[in-house]
Amino acid sequence: MSEIILSLSKATKLYAGVPAIDGVDFELRRGEIHALVGENGAGKSTLTKVMAGVVALTSGAMMVDGTAVAPKTPLEARQLGIAMVFQENSLVPTMTVAQNLFLGQEKFYNRLRGIYIAAQQFLQSLNFDVTPTATVSGLGAAKKQMVEIARAVLHKAKVIIFDEPTATLTPEEKKYFFDLVRDLKKRGVSIVFISHALEEALLLADRITVLRDGKHVVTDDASRFDRTRIVQAMVGRDLSNTLYGARKDKVRTAGRRVLTVQNLKMAPMVKNNSLSVFAGQITGVFGLVGAGRTETFKIVSGVMKRDFFHGGEILLNDKPVRYRVPAAAVKAGIAYVTEDRKVEGFFETASIARNIYLGLLAKFPSGRAWLSRRESNAAGRAWIDRLKVRATGDDIKVVELSGGNQQKVVIAKSLIQDPELIIFDEPTRGVDVGAIVEIHELINRLADEGKAVVVISSYLPEIMALSDRILVSRQGKVVEEFSALEATEEKIMYAAIH
Amino acid sequence: MIAAISEFANRFLGRGDATITVPSFDGALKPNQLLEKAETLFACDAPEDLAVDDQSLLIADGARLLRLTGSSPTVVRSFERPISALAVLPAGRVAVALGGTEVHVYDNITAKAPASVFSGDMHAVNALASAPDGTLIATDGSTLRGVSDWARDLMELGDSGRVFQLDPKTGTVKQLANGLHYALGTAASGSDVLVSESWRHRLVAIAPSGARKVVLGRLPVYPSRLAAASDGGFWLTAFTARTQLVEFVLREPAFRRRMIAEIDPDYWVVPRLSSGHSFKEPLQGAHIKTMGIMKPWAPPRSYGLVIRLAADGAPRYSLHSRADGVNHGIVAAVEFGGDLIMIAKGPGRILKLPLAHLDEGIGA
């Protein structure tokens, strides 16, 4: 039996004549954990989608167990023993966890109770705390991810591909995930995983492949890589000092208080939460999943509503506000850049320019009932240039962009509104290293211009690199505040957990 | 009619004026325990106010006026009634408010008879400050309750505070403002007068024309006396912190009426200058008292706070004594000899913190 379970040679995939991957050679060994890293747009997702039968190669060859194959559908790939856990989860939201697990494997006659029992036993064997009878739409991101992973394991795949598997997991869940991956390896399963968290690649992988601009750059044993070498290979320049750089030795002085949240309540997520945000400063908000950070700021920006009775108080520039819809908050000068850009951030089939222009329309006074194509194109062009959105044309659909560029479109859509308070929720989740630096520069620039900036992040290095003051949230309320000068990862994590 | 319906709806829903919320201690007001680290210079029976002349620190302690030149205080003079406010004027003159109803101005600290006496309409004079034009600014907390009866004034939602301008040369008294929700502390700021409006948790600037402007609002504390800082700006003291429990009681008139009528004032649900003396006190830190230790972030019955303000009134940093601390009830602070001297009225202490340490440590 060959040591190589899956290989691609000279793999090329063109989208509208533009190569997403270009002559890539890739080999996956039996029972190895292989990390794929690279900037967004480097071709990682395309490469794995080829393996999983989601897209077909334009040219080149794919072999599984020494046999040339060309899976045209995920079902064909699964029959070859290749399963993929997608970054955007592919579960059916209206079905239960158990139904999703066994979707496509149903027998002629199905007893729901039997499926639930089997699912319960299986989930328990993986040590996943997910209720099989729960409807998927009611699950949080982390639990959805668990179901995705469980489904791949259930299908007894020889090769499992994970696309950004840990992006939505808490540290404890990540540990479970790592243990699970190592367990799969012991069973002889080969793993390919894409991750932007380079530490995870270094920690977990046996080998690492770096892609850049659709081309293969290097493959080597993980032990021969360090963070700097990976980053250099990814971007062709040394970013290790600019990305999540050294400790801050100076913080911005707080300006006037722009936002005051007093005893805000939204059961069960936000519990008597109080905080302030000041102009000319970046206020970082750290917390584990379920800390109520996103919910608090979604209430501030009119996306969610506080408790009807005694729900607390929100003051913008010392005036009490209560927004029933986000448009009212936008008009008042609050911009919320969502953490879930694919669902809430943009219209994926609309062009970049149109998406950005829609952000401006959200702020227009009522009565404006038409779209100006010229205005839309001009606004789109200006922001594409300003935020360095990399696309083959202005009229390209947002769905065709890489994650980092999609995020820039979402940010542009908010910034075109010229907000006074900008809330970034996980601004660099699923974003490549190069785009992270650019987005961080932009956030810093906004604070320097005197805007009140909030950055919600679950990633400590990001919080520490960006924030002037750090609020730590736990169980629905802010429990601790640190100046960036005094904060350490240990102090922040201690406050977030204890 | 609409206003009445709106008020009823707000009370029912807990919105608008009926919102029972308290601002958080964050930003420049981020909690620390610096007041607990302060050196205790000495203890007093009833410290009330501080002032600084050219060489020494003056302390009002009950009816006694103390002077601190070295390490121990000496009694300079005694009065028949407790001193409720103290200020040093140019040319070594000293002003003292006695019992809240009279202000005496002495040409020097040892002068036998006062050069001027202001009395009459004053009721609860609790702070004095020297104005640039040689006059004296006085805050009168309430026209209904005496200086020591401030808790009752709070429970009655008192709004009869006034600010006076006293002219020792002519002996005239001019009312600069009235209708304040307990005026407690004042300082001159250019041509304006800064006043702590304690029950409204804010600092207001009163122009010579009488126009008022909120300089610092929505404080999580009850502000008290002010003092000028040597490099511009001010020191604002706060004698205790706001809590949701007290805010709730302040919105329940029937409860307050019964409490005032039936309960010993020592055990009222009101802010205090010190706490922990009796099990009958409304203990607010109970549910976060674990293993016998009160968490520092427990809702406090008493609290200690001094806020360093910039010249424009914006807070720069703050010194705290939290729920688990002792140095509560800070009612006065002045700079003296490179230190910040403060009165912690709760435990009856005169505290000292080196200024250089403060500016380097948290103010930079």
Interface residues (C-beta under 8 A of the other chain):
Chain A: A254 R256 R257 T260 V261 Q262 N263 S274 L275 S276 F278 F308 F309 H310 G311 G312 E313 L315 D318 P320 R322 R469 L471 V478 V479 E481 S483
Chain B: L13 G14 R15 G16 T19 I20 T21 V22 P23 S24 D26 G27 A28 K30 G217 R218 Q244 W297 A314
